[in-house]
Amino acid sequence: MTSTEWKSYGKFIKVKDNNLFVIDTGDDFSNKETLVIINGFPTTSYDYHKIIPLLSEFYRVVIHDHFGFGFSDLPDTYCYSLIDQANVCVELWKTLKLKRFTILSDGFGNNIGKEILYRKNSHLIPFDIKKLIICNSSNYEKYMDINTISALIKNNKLIKYKEIIMNYKEQLFYEGSNDYDKYKDKTKIKDIWTRFNSKQGQKDILVLCSYNEESFLYCHRWLHAVKETKIPVKIFWRKDNLENLKNILLHVASNTHNNVEIIENSKCFTLETNAIQWIMMVLKEMDKNVYNHLKTAQKTY
């Protein structure tokens, strides 16, 4: 499927005076249950194109491109905040007149899902959330282009590296410095400098800075949201995802509720390489009836 074909499959909805690209496979009169997908960064709605037709046989599927991604607008003052993205989700769902639905959150979208859960616990939103499914569908290849920037942002010696990068164009910067031998090979620094000066690189920096800052700032709020909710929460983890494992350990340590279930993606399925197997794994835990129907019909596996 081409990007043009995918664009024709969706529509644009005004949210906060900007165009948000939305895939909505149902309408207000649909009798199907609603499944809302909150994708993460750097994914867009297109990454789910292999599974949405399958899901739409059983659900009204709603997914959008976050502002600044895919076909959605990039507002002039947008800073890629997770809190802002949660606000956009709420405004969109109100516009679509959604009432009761299951949330499938993915990757960076998981924290958006937890923020939505926090607001539900606090009676700040009107929706009836049936379940929250937390997972990570992407493999590491999708993140390769931002790994260097991400590592730089998380490095406790950021100031030192920032100075080096900002002064890269001054070729004599390293000479006479104690760090000259260490940074004699400027290939890596040049690569970072080039990436920082690209539009995509600047977006990566903004997204990662917001994500890292808010993940730290709201960590306890989101853990508490999962701990306190009465809504069924299912959390998938993979042994090849260390960041995911850290979050799982925090949830295990802080949760004793029966409504929170932690499930291993033992075969490390991803959307890029095993789209159908991945969604079947999710459906097995999310909706046994749909899973059994598909398995009996031998549409997958």
C-alpha positions as CSV (number, residue, x, y, z in Angstrom):
1,M,0.0,0.0,0.0
2,T,1.4,3.4,-1.0
3,S,1.2,6.5,1.2
4,T,-1.3,8.0,-1.2
5,E,-3.6,5.0,-0.8
6,W,-3.2,5.2,2.9
7,K,-4.1,8.9,3.0
8,S,-7.2,8.2,1.0
9,Y,-8.2,5.6,3.6
10,G,-8.4,8.2,6.3
11,K,-9.6,11.8,6.9
12,F,-8.6,15.0,8.5
13,I,-10.2,16.3,11.7
14,K,-9.7,19.8,13.2
15,V,-8.2,19.6,16.7
16,K,-6.9,22.8,18.3
17,D,-7.2,24.5,14.9
18,N,-4.9,22.1,13.2
19,N,-5.5,19.1,10.9
20,L,-5.1,15.7,12.5
21,F,-5.0,12.7,10.2
22,V,-7.3,10.0,11.5
23,I,-8.2,6.5,10.5
24,D,-11.7,5.6,11.7
25,T,-13.2,2.4,10.3
26,G,-16.6,2.9,11.8
27,D,-19.2,5.6,12.6
28,D,-21.5,6.8,15.3
29,F,-24.0,4.1,14.4
30,S,-21.6,1.2,14.3
31,N,-22.5,-1.8,16.5
32,K,-19.0,-3.0,16.7
33,E,-16.8,-2.5,19.8
34,T,-14.4,0.3,19.5
35,L,-10.6,-0.2,19.6
36,V,-8.4,2.9,19.9
37,I,-4.8,2.6,19.0
38,I,-2.3,5.1,20.4
39,N,0.9,4.7,18.4
40,G,4.3,5.9,19.6
41,F,7.4,7.6,18.2
42,P,8.7,7.2,15.6
43,T,5.8,5.2,14.3
44,T,2.7,6.5,12.5
45,S,-0.7,5.1,11.7
46,Y,0.7,3.6,8.5
47,D,2.8,1.1,10.5
48,Y,-0.5,-0.7,11.4
49,H,-1.7,-0.9,7.8
50,K,-1.3,-4.7,7.7
51,I,-3.5,-5.3,10.7
52,I,-6.2,-2.6,10.6
53,P,-8.2,-4.3,7.8
54,L,-8.2,-7.5,9.9
55,L,-9.2,-5.7,13.1
56,S,-11.9,-3.6,11.3
57,E,-13.8,-6.9,10.6
58,F,-14.5,-7.0,14.3
59,Y,-14.0,-3.5,15.7
60,R,-14.4,0.1,15.0
61,V,-10.7,1.0,14.8
62,V,-9.6,4.5,15.6
63,I,-5.9,5.6,15.2
64,H,-4.4,9.0,14.4
65,D,-1.0,10.5,13.5
66,H,0.3,12.6,16.3
67,F,0.9,16.2,15.5
68,G,4.1,16.6,13.6
69,F,4.0,13.0,12.3
70,G,2.6,11.3,9.2
71,F,-0.1,13.4,7.5
72,S,-1.0,15.5,10.6
73,D,0.0,19.2,10.8
74,L,2.9,20.4,12.8
75,P,1.6,23.4,14.9
76,D,4.0,26.3,15.2
77,T,4.3,26.1,19.0
78,Y,4.1,22.3,19.4
79,C,6.8,20.8,21.6
80,Y,5.9,17.1,21.3
81,S,4.9,16.8,25.0
82,L,3.3,13.5,26.0
83,I,0.7,15.5,28.1
84,D,-0.1,17.6,25.0
85,Q,-0.5,14.3,23.0
86,A,-2.9,13.0,25.6
87,N,-4.9,16.2,25.4
88,V,-5.2,15.7,21.6
89,C,-6.4,12.2,22.1
90,V,-9.1,13.3,24.4
91,E,-10.2,16.1,22.1
92,L,-10.3,13.7,19.1
93,W,-12.3,11.1,20.9
94,K,-14.8,13.7,22.1
95,T,-15.1,14.9,18.5
96,L,-15.8,11.3,17.3
97,K,-18.3,10.9,20.1
98,L,-16.6,7.8,21.5
99,K,-18.1,6.5,24.7
100,R,-16.8,3.0,25.5
101,F,-13.6,1.5,24.0
102,T,-10.5,-0.5,24.6
103,I,-7.1,1.2,24.3
104,L,-4.1,-0.5,22.6
105,S,-1.1,1.6,23.3
106,D,2.3,1.0,21.7
107,G,5.9,2.2,22.4
108,F,6.0,5.9,23.4
109,G,2.2,5.8,23.3
110,N,2.2,3.7,26.4
111,N,2.9,6.7,28.6
112,I,0.0,8.5,26.8
113,G,-2.2,5.6,27.6
114,K,-1.2,5.7,31.3
115,E,-1.9,9.5,31.4
116,I,-5.4,8.7,30.0
117,L,-5.7,6.1,32.7
118,Y,-4.7,8.6,35.4
119,R,-7.3,11.1,34.1
120,K,-10.0,8.3,34.1
121,N,-9.1,7.4,37.7
122,S,-9.4,11.1,38.6
123,H,-12.8,11.4,36.9
124,L,-11.4,14.0,34.5
125,I,-12.6,12.4,31.3
126,P,-16.0,11.0,30.4
127,F,-15.0,7.8,28.6
128,D,-15.8,4.3,29.7
129,I,-12.4,2.5,29.1
130,K,-13.0,-1.3,28.8
131,K,-9.3,-2.4,28.9
132,L,-5.8,-0.9,28.5
133,I,-3.3,-3.0,26.5
134,I,0.3,-1.9,26.8
135,C,2.9,-3.2,24.4
136,N,5.9,-2.5,22.2
137,S,5.5,-3.6,18.6
138,S,8.6,-2.1,17.0
139,N,12.0,-3.7,16.6
140,Y,15.3,-1.8,17.1
141,E,15.8,-1.1,13.4
142,K,13.2,1.6,13.5
143,Y,15.1,3.4,16.2
144,M,18.6,3.1,14.7
145,D,18.6,6.7,13.3
146,I,17.9,8.2,16.7
147,N,20.0,6.0,18.9
148,T,23.0,8.4,18.9
149,I,20.8,11.4,19.8
150,S,19.0,9.4,22.5
151,A,22.2,8.3,24.1
152,L,23.5,11.8,24.0
153,I,20.4,13.3,25.7
154,K,20.5,10.6,28.4
155,N,24.3,11.0,29.0
156,N,25.1,12.7,32.3
157,K,28.0,14.4,30.5
158,L,25.6,16.2,28.2
159,I,27.1,19.6,28.7
160,K,30.5,18.5,27.7
161,Y,29.3,16.8,24.5
162,K,27.0,19.7,23.7
163,E,30.0,22.1,23.8
164,I,31.9,19.8,21.5
165,I,29.0,19.5,19.0
166,M,28.3,23.3,19.0
167,N,32.0,24.0,18.3
168,Y,32.5,21.3,15.8
169,K,32.8,23.8,12.9
170,E,35.8,25.3,14.7
171,Q,38.5,22.9,13.5
172,L,41.0,24.1,16.1
173,F,38.7,23.5,19.0
174,Y,40.3,20.2,19.9
175,E,43.9,21.2,19.5
176,G,45.7,21.9,22.8
177,S,42.9,20.3,24.7
178,N,43.3,17.3,27.0
179,D,40.5,15.7,25.1
180,Y,42.2,16.1,21.7
181,D,43.4,12.5,21.5
182,K,40.0,11.2,22.6
183,Y,38.1,13.2,19.9
184,K,40.8,13.1,17.2
185,D,38.5,11.0,15.1
186,K,35.7,13.5,14.4
187,T,33.6,11.1,12.3
188,K,31.1,10.4,15.1
189,I,30.9,14.0,16.1
190,K,30.4,15.1,12.5
191,D,27.6,12.6,12.2
192,I,25.9,13.9,15.3
193,W,26.4,17.5,14.1
194,T,24.8,16.8,10.7
195,R,21.9,15.0,12.4
196,F,21.4,17.9,14.8
197,N,21.2,20.3,11.9
198,S,18.6,18.3,9.9
199,K,14.9,19.0,10.4
200,Q,14.3,15.4,11.3
201,G,17.1,15.4,13.8
202,Q,15.7,18.5,15.5
203,K,12.3,16.8,15.7
204,D,14.0,13.7,17.3
205,I,15.7,15.9,19.9
206,L,12.5,17.6,20.8
207,V,10.6,14.3,21.1
208,L,13.2,12.6,23.1
209,C,13.8,15.5,25.4
210,S,10.1,15.8,26.1
211,Y,9.8,12.0,26.5
212,N,12.7,11.7,28.9
213,E,11.8,14.7,31.0
214,E,8.1,13.8,31.3
215,S,8.8,10.1,31.9
216,F,10.9,11.1,34.9
217,L,8.5,13.9,36.0
218,Y,5.3,11.8,35.8
219,C,6.8,8.3,36.6
220,H,5.1,7.9,40.0
221,R,1.8,9.4,38.7
222,W,1.6,6.8,35.9
223,L,2.7,3.9,38.1
224,H,0.1,5.0,40.6
225,A,-2.5,5.2,37.8
226,V,-1.9,1.5,36.9
227,K,-1.8,0.5,40.5
228,E,-5.1,2.2,41.5
229,T,-7.2,1.5,38.4
230,K,-10.0,-1.1,38.4
231,I,-9.8,-1.3,34.6
232,P,-8.1,-4.5,33.3
233,V,-4.5,-3.7,32.2
234,K,-2.4,-6.1,30.2
235,I,1.3,-5.4,29.8
236,F,3.4,-7.2,27.1
237,W,7.1,-7.4,27.4
238,R,10.0,-8.7,25.3
239,K,13.3,-10.0,26.5
240,D,15.1,-8.1,23.7
241,N,13.8,-4.7,24.9
242,L,15.8,-3.5,28.0
243,E,13.8,-0.3,28.4
244,N,10.6,-2.3,28.5
245,L,12.0,-4.6,31.1
246,K,12.8,-1.7,33.4
247,N,9.1,-0.6,33.3
248,I,7.9,-4.2,33.8
249,L,10.1,-4.5,37.0
250,L,8.6,-1.3,38.3
251,H,5.1,-2.5,37.7
252,V,5.8,-5.9,39.3
253,A,7.3,-4.2,42.3
254,S,4.4,-1.8,42.8
255,N,1.4,-4.0,41.8
256,T,-0.5,-6.8,43.5
257,H,-3.8,-6.2,41.8
258,N,-5.4,-9.1,39.9
259,N,-6.6,-6.7,37.2
260,V,-3.0,-6.1,36.1
261,E,-1.5,-8.9,34.0
262,I,2.0,-9.1,32.7
263,I,2.5,-11.2,29.5
264,E,5.7,-12.2,27.8
265,N,6.0,-11.8,24.0
266,S,8.1,-14.9,24.1
267,K,8.7,-15.0,20.3
268,C,9.5,-11.3,20.2
269,F,6.9,-10.6,17.5
270,T,7.0,-7.1,15.9
271,L,4.8,-5.2,13.5
272,E,7.6,-4.9,11.0
273,T,8.4,-8.6,10.6
274,N,5.4,-10.5,12.2
275,A,2.4,-8.2,11.9
276,I,-0.3,-10.9,11.9
277,Q,1.4,-13.1,14.6
278,W,1.8,-10.0,16.7
279,I,-1.8,-8.9,16.6
280,M,-3.0,-12.5,17.1
281,M,-0.8,-12.6,20.3
282,V,-2.5,-9.4,21.5
283,L,-6.0,-10.6,20.6
284,K,-5.5,-13.8,22.5
285,E,-5.2,-11.8,25.7
286,M,-7.5,-8.9,24.7
287,D,-10.5,-10.7,23.1
288,K,-10.7,-14.4,23.2
289,N,-13.8,-14.6,21.0
290,V,-12.1,-12.8,18.1
291,Y,-8.9,-14.7,18.6
292,N,-10.7,-18.1,18.5
293,H,-12.8,-17.0,15.5
294,L,-9.7,-16.1,13.5
295,K,-7.8,-19.2,14.6
296,T,-10.8,-21.4,13.6
297,A,-11.1,-19.7,10.3
298,Q,-7.3,-20.3,9.8
299,K,-6.8,-16.8,8.6
300,T,-3.5,-16.7,10.6
301,Y,-1.0,-19.1,12.1
